[in-house]
Amino acid sequence: MQVLIPAVGAAAGYFVGGPTGASIGWMIGSSFVGDSQTIESPKLGETFVATSAYGAPLIRVLGTDRVPGNTFWATEKVAHTTSSSAGGGGKGGSSDETIIETTYYTITRAISIAWGPILGVRRVWDNDKLVVHEGQALPGTLHLGSSTQVQDPVMQSHLGVNIPAWRGRAYMVMQDEYLGPQGVVPNYNFEVVYGEVII
């Protein structure tokens, strides 16, 4: 019975709110049992970057075009766990409390965009979802790919000061990019504005 009631609550919660609903349903069901327990969100087994391709060519943009990004460097995913308590001390309920642990992931990476120099990036998509509109701040540090650009300080902090500056390559560095509880790495597309327009 100590497991059955929370399990029924988790199943009902899952149909209403998915994994988050299941956690809440389990918590509510557990309050009727009276056992103090800890609920953990699922964690990843392997940590690797799946949205990158070694040796992918850089795209030359003339005018304005939407191009896919390619991750050419990344750290391991970093797990962050937060805890919150619920239940306990309620009128007519159990005095035991339930601890809910939620895990989410971040990553730091560099994404190739196009041959430089470019004038900038107007919009950004995650797959087909527009996540950065024109005029909004970009989600990372943009390097335009000039012949004089310097090394990125975030990459230097991980790789050392003598890394390449990747002159001639427009790229973006995303520091501590939020990946959510599933650790899914976004697949970005960029609307690039190039410095030369062919009519």
N, C-alpha and C positions, 0 to 999 in steps of 0.2 A: 504493500500500500504506500510505503514511503517513496517508492519510485513511480508507481502508477499514476498518482494524482499529478505530480509535476509533469510527467510525460504527456498526459492528456492535455494539460494546459499549454505545453510547448507545441503540440500538434495543432491545437485550435489557434494559437497565436501565429503559427507559420502560415496558415491559410489567410489570415488577416493582414499580416505585415512582413512575411518572409522571415529571414534569419533573425532580424531584430525583434519581430513579433514573437518568434519562438522563445527567445531569451526572456522576454517580458512574461510570456505565458508560463514558462517554467518557474519564474520567480513568484508569480501569483499562486500557482499550484503548490509551491513549496511552503508558502505561508500557512497552508492548512495542515501541513505535516509537522512542522515545528523543528526541523533539523536545520542547523546552521550549515551553510555550504557556500562554495565559490563556483560561479559560472564563468567559463572562459569562452571568448569567441574563437573561432577556428584560426589556426596559424598555418603559415605556409611551410611546406617541406623543403623544397629547394629554392634558392634565391639566385635568379639569373635574369638577364635582360633578354627578352624574346623579340623585341621590336628593333633589331639592328641587322645590318648586312655588311659583312666585311668586303671591302673593295668596291662598294657601290659607287657608280659614277656621279660626279657633280653636274648639276643642270645649269646651262647658260640661259639666263632669262633676258629677253629683249622686250622692253616695254614693261608690262605687268602680266604676271601669270601666277597660277596656283601650283605649288610644287610640294611633293612629299618630303618630309624630313627623314634623316637617317642618323640614328644614334651611333657615334663613333667612339665614345668613351663613356663609362659609367662606373659608379661605385656599386658595391653590394646594396641590396635593399636593407633598410634599417627598420626594425620593429619597434613600435612605441606602444606601451600598454598603459591604459588609464583605468582606475578603479572607482566605483561608486557603490554606495550601500543603499539598500531598500528593505522595507519591512521592519518589523521589530517594534514593540511598544505600542502597537495600534490597539484600539479598543476592541476587545473580544478576539484579538488575533494572537499570534505567537510572539514571545519576547525575543526570539532569535532573529537575527538579521541576515540577509542574503547579500553577498558581495558579487557585483557584476564587473567582470574585467573585459575591456574592449581593446582589441589590438588593431592598429593601423600601421601602414608602411610609408616610408619616404625613400627617395633616391636622389642622387645628384648626378647629372649627366650632361654631355655636350652633343648637340644635334646639328649635323651638316644641313645647310639649306640650299646653297647655290654657289656658283662661281661669283666672286666679287670683282670689283666693289659693287654693292647694291646701294640704293638710296634708303631702303627701309622695308619693313613688313607692315602691311595694313591690317590684315585679318589672320586669325588662326583657327583651324578646325581640329577637333578630336574626332577622327574618322569623318563622318558627315555632319557632326554637330558643331555649329559655330560657337566657339568659346571666347574669342576675343574679337570685338567689333572694332571698326575703324575709329580711331581716336582714343581707344582704351589703352591702358598700360599693358605692355607685353609681359608674359609670365616668367621671363628670364632676362639675362643680359645678352643683348644682341651685338655681335661683332660683324661689321659691314664687309669685311674681306678686302680691306685696302692693302696697298703695298707697304704700309708703314704701321699696321696695327701691332699691338703689343700682346704679350701673353695674358691669359685670363687669370686673375688672382685666385679664384676659387679652385681652378684646376691646379695651379701652382701649390696651393695648400695641401693637395692630395698627392701630387706627382713630383714636386720639387720645382725650384725656380728656373731650371734650365730646359723647360719644355718648349716645343715649337710655338710660334705665334700663329701658325696656319695662315700666313698672309696669302691673299687671293682667295680665301675660302670664307664665305659668309656662314656664320654658325651662331647658335644660341646656347648658353649655359644655364641649365635649370638647377638651382640649389635647393635641396630639401624639398623636392617636388612631392606633393601629397598624392598617394596612390590608393587611399581608401583601405578598408579592411580586407579586400581581396588581393591587394598588391598588383593590380593591373596597370601596366605601363601604357600611357596614352600614345596613340599613333597620330602625330601631328602633321597637318598640312599647313603651308604658309603661303599667303598671297604676297609675292615679292614685287617690289618696284625697283626696276633696274635703271641705271644712269643713262643708258643709251636707248633711244627709241628709233626703230627703223620704220619708215613710212613707205 
